[in-house]
Amino acid sequence: MDLKFSVSAASETPTRVQVKARNFTMYVDEPPQLGGEDKGANPVEYLLAALAGCLNVVGHMVARELNMKLNGLAIEIEGVLNPAKFQGKSDAERAGYKQINVTIKAKTDASEDVLKKWLQIVESRCPVSDNIANPTPVKFNVTKA
């Protein structure tokens, strides 16, 4: 059975958008050096945050399945991108991240072998990681308001 998730967004300024997801409101904005007012994380930061959130959920779920005691996770994620394409200055590199580095510190007494198995399963089952690592069809439509 497929599940559907959706958001709706309304532009507040050229750099800030209010996004509604279920009964939650998020603000996406750019830092001042990218022309924004810094009233929210920017889109690529939210992508990293989504990955961290997904790894946390899947990590705990897989630990339970493996009967692995897990007392928490500390997740550090860093992405590197060149803003030239998004800014319309160059097509030499892609607009998105060149690489995303994830470091997970698991509070556990599990053996290294169990921890490696846990990580492999988490990587393979995290929907956000899957969407980042693999092409996902995206269909765009535009209408006049």
C-alpha positions as CSV (number, residue, x, y, z in Angstrom):
1,M,0.0,0.0,0.0
2,D,1.4,3.3,-1.0
3,L,1.3,6.4,1.3
4,K,1.1,9.9,-0.1
5,F,2.8,12.8,1.6
6,S,2.4,16.4,0.4
7,V,3.3,20.0,1.3
8,S,1.9,23.3,0.2
9,A,3.9,26.5,0.0
10,A,3.3,30.2,-0.4
11,S,6.0,32.7,-1.3
12,E,6.4,35.5,1.3
13,T,9.5,37.2,-0.3
14,P,11.8,36.3,-3.2
15,T,13.9,34.1,-0.8
16,R,11.4,33.1,1.8
17,V,8.5,30.6,1.5
18,Q,6.0,29.3,4.1
19,V,5.5,25.6,3.8
20,K,2.7,23.6,5.4
21,A,3.0,19.9,6.0
22,R,0.0,18.4,7.8
23,N,-0.5,20.8,10.8
24,F,3.1,22.0,10.8
25,T,4.5,25.3,9.4
26,M,8.1,25.6,8.3
27,Y,9.9,28.6,6.9
28,V,12.5,28.2,4.2
29,D,14.8,31.2,3.7
30,E,18.3,32.0,2.6
31,P,21.1,33.5,4.7
32,P,22.0,37.1,4.1
33,Q,25.0,36.2,2.0
34,L,22.5,34.6,-0.4
35,G,20.1,37.5,-0.4
36,G,17.7,36.2,2.4
37,E,16.7,37.3,5.8
38,D,17.8,34.1,7.6
39,K,14.3,33.4,8.9
40,G,14.6,29.7,8.3
41,A,17.0,27.0,7.1
42,N,17.6,27.1,3.4
43,P,16.3,24.4,1.0
44,V,19.6,22.4,0.9
45,E,19.8,22.5,4.7
46,Y,16.3,21.1,4.9
47,L,17.4,18.3,2.6
48,L,20.2,17.4,5.1
49,A,17.7,17.8,8.0
50,A,15.3,15.4,6.2
51,L,18.1,12.9,5.8
52,A,19.1,13.2,9.5
53,G,15.5,12.7,10.6
54,C,15.0,9.7,8.3
55,L,18.3,8.0,9.5
56,N,17.1,8.5,13.1
57,V,13.8,6.8,12.6
58,V,15.1,4.0,10.4
59,G,18.1,3.6,12.7
60,H,16.0,3.0,15.8
61,M,13.6,0.8,13.9
62,V,16.4,-1.5,12.6
63,A,18.1,-1.6,16.0
64,R,14.8,-3.0,17.5
65,E,14.6,-5.6,14.7
66,L,18.2,-6.7,15.3
67,N,17.6,-6.7,19.1
68,M,20.5,-4.2,19.3
69,K,20.4,-1.9,22.3
70,L,20.5,1.7,21.0
71,N,20.4,4.6,23.5
72,G,20.5,7.3,20.9
73,L,22.1,8.7,17.8
74,A,24.2,11.8,17.1
75,I,24.1,12.5,13.4
76,E,26.3,15.0,11.6
77,I,25.7,15.6,8.0
78,E,27.7,17.9,5.6
79,G,27.0,18.6,2.0
80,V,29.3,20.4,-0.5
81,L,27.9,22.2,-3.4
82,N,28.9,24.9,-5.9
83,P,26.2,27.7,-6.0
84,A,27.2,28.9,-9.5
85,K,24.6,27.0,-11.4
86,F,21.7,27.9,-9.0
87,Q,22.8,31.5,-9.3
88,G,22.8,31.4,-13.1
89,K,26.6,32.0,-13.3
90,S,27.8,28.7,-14.7
91,D,26.7,25.4,-16.1
92,A,30.1,23.7,-15.4
93,E,28.8,21.8,-12.3
94,R,25.5,20.5,-11.2
95,A,23.2,22.6,-9.0
96,G,23.0,20.0,-6.2
97,Y,25.3,18.5,-3.7
98,K,28.6,17.1,-5.1
99,Q,28.8,14.8,-2.1
100,I,27.0,14.3,1.2
101,N,29.0,13.0,4.2
102,V,27.1,11.4,7.1
103,T,28.7,10.6,10.4
104,I,26.6,8.6,12.9
105,K,27.6,8.2,16.5
106,A,25.5,5.4,17.9
107,K,25.2,5.0,21.7
108,T,25.3,1.3,21.9
109,D,27.3,-1.6,23.2
110,A,26.9,-3.6,20.0
111,S,29.9,-5.2,18.4
112,E,31.5,-3.7,15.3
113,D,30.1,-6.5,13.1
114,V,26.5,-5.8,14.4
115,L,27.0,-2.1,13.9
116,K,28.2,-2.5,10.3
117,K,25.3,-4.8,9.5
118,W,23.0,-2.2,11.2
119,L,24.4,0.6,9.1
120,Q,24.0,-1.4,5.8
121,I,20.4,-2.1,6.6
122,V,19.7,1.5,7.6
123,E,21.3,2.9,4.4
124,S,19.2,0.5,2.3
125,R,15.9,1.3,4.0
126,C,16.0,5.1,4.5
127,P,13.6,6.6,2.0
128,V,15.3,10.0,2.0
129,S,18.7,8.5,1.4
130,D,17.1,6.5,-1.4
131,N,15.6,9.6,-3.0
132,I,19.0,11.4,-2.8
133,A,21.0,8.5,-4.2
134,N,18.7,7.4,-7.0
135,P,16.8,9.3,-9.7
136,T,13.2,10.0,-8.8
137,P,10.8,11.2,-11.5
138,V,9.7,14.8,-10.8
139,K,6.9,16.2,-12.9
140,F,6.5,20.0,-13.0
141,N,3.4,21.9,-14.0
142,V,2.7,25.6,-14.0
143,T,-0.6,27.6,-14.1
144,K,-1.5,31.2,-13.8
145,A,-2.8,32.2,-10.4
